[in-house]
Every structure is written in structure tokens, then in C-alpha cells.
Amino acid sequence: MIIINCKNKIIGRISSVIVKILINFYFLKKTINIFFININEILIKKYFYKSHSGYIGNLKLSFKKKIFFLKKSIYRMLPKNKIRKKIMKKIFFLQ
């Protein structure tokens, strides 16, 4: 079990370290659970999420919580295969 304090840390640095730990422990067939605390104090430059359907003028901006950005950054840094969903189930977010 790993507990990570996210207070005054940059989101990309946190997620890259976590992904390295998750991949190594998964391929060594060891069980690990990661807990994040103080997520509301992460340093992020943007606070909105852009989505576009491809049609003209259909850009949508939605304001999200910081947990959303942390999940997305970790999810996108994991390898693009069927193990990705299994690894993401081992992460727990506490506020």
C-alpha cells in the first residue's frame, strides 16, 4: 500500500512516477494499492476540459474537478493494451 500526498505538486510529475510504479509492480505479479490524499491542492494550469464532436461550432468547455485531470493523466500514460483497465482499478482517490 502506497499513500501519496499531492500537496503543492505538479500533476504531470505525480502521474509519471505513479505509472512507473504501477507498471513495475504489475509485471512482477505483486499486488499494490495506491491512495492519493490532498488532491484538491494539486498544481494545474487549466481548470476546464475541451471536447469537440467534429462538427463546426461544437466546441464544449466543461469545468472539472482535479480528480478528473489526475485520472486522465494516469490513464493516458499507461500502455495502450488490455491491462490498462486492470491497473486503473488498483488506484484509489481520497479527498
Sine and cosine of phi, psi and omega as CSV:
sin_phi,cos_phi,sin_psi,cos_psi,sin_omega,cos_omega
0.00,0.00,0.77,-0.63,0.01,-1.00
-0.86,-0.51,0.76,-0.65,0.07,-1.00
-0.93,-0.37,0.79,-0.61,-0.05,-1.00
-0.88,-0.48,0.80,-0.60,0.06,-1.00
-1.00,-0.03,0.86,-0.51,-0.09,-1.00
-0.99,-0.13,0.26,0.97,-0.10,-0.99
-0.95,0.32,0.83,-0.56,0.04,-1.00
0.83,0.55,0.69,0.73,0.06,-1.00
-0.83,-0.56,0.46,-0.89,-0.02,-1.00
-0.99,0.15,0.64,-0.77,-0.13,-0.99
-0.90,0.43,-0.61,0.80,-0.02,-1.00
-0.93,0.36,-0.59,0.81,0.01,-1.00
-0.93,0.38,-0.65,0.76,0.01,-1.00
-0.90,0.44,-0.75,0.66,-0.09,-1.00
-0.93,0.37,-0.56,0.83,0.00,-1.00
-0.93,0.36,-0.61,0.79,0.04,-1.00
-0.93,0.38,-0.66,0.75,-0.01,-1.00
-0.90,0.43,-0.65,0.76,-0.01,-1.00
-0.90,0.43,-0.65,0.76,0.04,-1.00
-0.88,0.47,-0.68,0.74,0.02,-1.00
-0.90,0.43,-0.72,0.70,-0.03,-1.00
-0.88,0.47,-0.69,0.72,-0.02,-1.00
-0.91,0.42,-0.70,0.72,-0.02,-1.00
-0.90,0.43,-0.68,0.73,-0.01,-1.00
-0.94,0.34,-0.56,0.83,-0.01,-1.00
-0.93,0.37,-0.67,0.74,-0.03,-1.00
-0.97,0.23,-0.29,0.96,0.13,-0.99
-1.00,0.04,0.05,1.00,0.03,-1.00
0.87,0.49,0.58,0.81,0.07,-1.00
-0.96,-0.29,0.51,-0.86,0.02,-1.00
-1.00,-0.02,0.67,-0.74,0.00,-1.00
-0.52,-0.85,0.62,-0.79,0.10,-1.00
-0.84,-0.55,0.71,-0.71,-0.03,-1.00
-0.90,-0.44,0.77,-0.64,0.03,-1.00
-0.90,-0.44,0.72,-0.70,0.06,-1.00
-0.96,-0.29,0.71,-0.70,0.10,-0.99
-0.83,-0.56,0.35,-0.94,-0.03,-1.00
0.84,0.55,0.74,0.68,-0.01,-1.00
-0.94,0.34,-0.48,0.87,-0.04,-1.00
-0.94,0.33,-0.11,0.99,-0.02,-1.00
-0.93,-0.37,0.38,0.92,0.07,-1.00
-0.97,0.24,0.56,-0.83,0.05,-1.00
-1.00,0.03,0.90,-0.44,0.01,-1.00
-0.76,-0.65,0.64,-0.77,0.01,-1.00
-0.99,0.16,-0.62,0.78,-0.02,-1.00
-0.89,-0.45,0.53,-0.85,-0.04,-1.00
-0.88,-0.48,0.23,0.97,0.02,-1.00
-0.76,-0.64,0.36,-0.93,-0.07,-1.00
-0.87,-0.50,0.78,-0.62,-0.01,-1.00
-0.99,-0.11,0.67,-0.74,0.12,-0.99
-0.67,-0.75,0.64,-0.77,-0.06,-1.00
-0.66,-0.75,0.73,-0.68,-0.05,-1.00
-1.00,0.06,-0.27,0.96,-0.02,-1.00
0.94,-0.34,-0.26,0.96,0.05,-1.00
-1.00,0.09,0.38,-0.93,-0.05,-1.00
-0.93,0.38,0.76,-0.65,0.07,-1.00
0.96,0.26,0.34,0.94,-0.06,-1.00
-0.93,-0.36,0.65,0.76,0.06,-1.00
-1.00,0.09,0.79,-0.61,-0.02,-1.00
-0.89,-0.47,0.74,-0.68,0.09,-1.00
-0.94,-0.35,0.76,-0.65,0.05,-1.00
-0.72,-0.70,0.70,-0.72,0.00,-1.00
-1.00,0.06,0.79,-0.62,-0.08,-1.00
-0.87,-0.50,0.25,-0.97,0.08,-1.00
-0.99,0.16,0.25,-0.97,-0.07,-1.00
-0.95,0.33,-0.37,0.93,0.06,-1.00
-0.90,0.43,-0.62,0.79,0.02,-1.00
-0.86,0.51,-0.71,0.71,-0.02,-1.00
-0.93,0.36,-0.59,0.81,0.02,-1.00
-0.93,0.38,-0.67,0.74,0.04,-1.00
-0.89,0.45,-0.69,0.72,-0.01,-1.00
-0.89,0.45,-0.68,0.73,-0.05,-1.00
-0.92,0.38,-0.63,0.78,0.04,-1.00
-0.93,0.37,-0.68,0.74,-0.01,-1.00
-0.88,0.48,-0.66,0.75,-0.03,-1.00
-0.97,0.25,-0.36,0.93,0.01,-1.00
-1.00,0.07,-0.27,0.96,0.03,-1.00
-0.96,0.28,0.39,-0.92,0.03,-1.00
-0.89,0.46,0.58,-0.82,-0.09,-1.00
-1.00,0.08,0.97,0.24,0.06,-1.00
-0.53,-0.85,-0.13,-0.99,-0.11,-0.99
-0.97,0.25,-0.13,0.99,0.02,-1.00
-0.98,0.18,-0.30,0.95,-0.09,-1.00
-0.83,0.55,-0.70,0.72,-0.02,-1.00
-0.93,0.36,-0.58,0.82,0.03,-1.00
-0.92,0.40,-0.62,0.78,0.00,-1.00
-0.94,0.34,-0.62,0.78,-0.03,-1.00
-0.92,0.39,-0.36,0.93,0.02,-1.00
-0.96,0.27,-0.23,0.97,-0.01,-1.00
-1.00,0.02,0.02,1.00,-0.04,-1.00
-0.97,-0.25,0.73,-0.69,0.02,-1.00
-0.83,-0.55,0.70,-0.72,-0.03,-1.00
-0.93,-0.37,0.85,-0.53,0.03,-1.00
-0.92,-0.39,0.64,-0.77,0.00,-1.00
-0.98,-0.21,0.00,0.00,0.00,0.00
